[in-house]
């Protein structure tokens, strides 16, 4: 079986997980890592037995590397992803993909022109319980979809980010709503603010509305004393609840409550396995660059809505 030569750009807290998973997968060969912090690059490269770089342009000249994960600071993602695409590498770029939709559009254009895979790190889609919900909605097993509610709240993150809570965490749930509803919202209304962070919003409530009256609600913050990652989907015949952290799924029906059993699986491992398989087998990925662009458009609309204190219509 052919191994895909891979590398990781940015080996901080999350990037290091990409490094570990690529090393564990049988379908990938971890060739190199890159980090602007020379000491960290050296330590991680030594730990995983690969070559260390502090300059991604130099690393991307390595012909063994066929695909890269880009896990840098949010404002650096698009620049590094663009370099990789121009170097002829397939790219998995972490969310939010880019600083703005113009940058995201450039990534799509470059990937298309060079016939390269471009996918975005929306790993919630790989959780079995969420896939079960998507299938239940699609096949109307819960009746007609009425609404969905997501809560992604926690204490202040250990790292100090370069974007606010909307683009850093709520964007996961924006993508989840696009996945469940299988359509884009027509309007976005949001309230955001900052209690602890001087520069960026640290709490957000976002409402998405759809053409046939359905709606979605997203609550996200860095203020609560405990961590919650949950989704509730309401249908005319049943309600489905998912805990992202435990991956437990509950289905509440008129006559009984069910709890389908799924073995816990690491979403990142499922995501990176899928990324590698799609490249090796020339298949379209579950999440495309278009999905990343559309989620970013909705996130930006949410921020505009809060600033203007009105609903924003989406084209």
Secondary structure, DSSP 4 states (H G I P E B T S, - for coil): -PPEEEEEE--SHHHHHHHHHHHH-TTEEEEEEE-SSHHHHHHHHHHHT-EEES-HHHHTT-TT--EEEE-S-GGGHHHHHHHHHHTT-EEEE-TT-SSSHHHHHHHHHHHHHTT--EEE--GGGGSHHHHHHHHHHHTTTTSSEEEEEEEEE-SPPSS--SS-HIIIIIHHHHHHHHHHHSS--SEEEEEEE-SS-SSS--EEEEEEE-TTS-EEEEEEES--SS-EEEEEEEESSEEEEEETTT--EEEEESS-EE--------HHHHHHHHHHHHHHTT---SS-HHHHHHHHHHHHHHHHHHHHTS-EE--
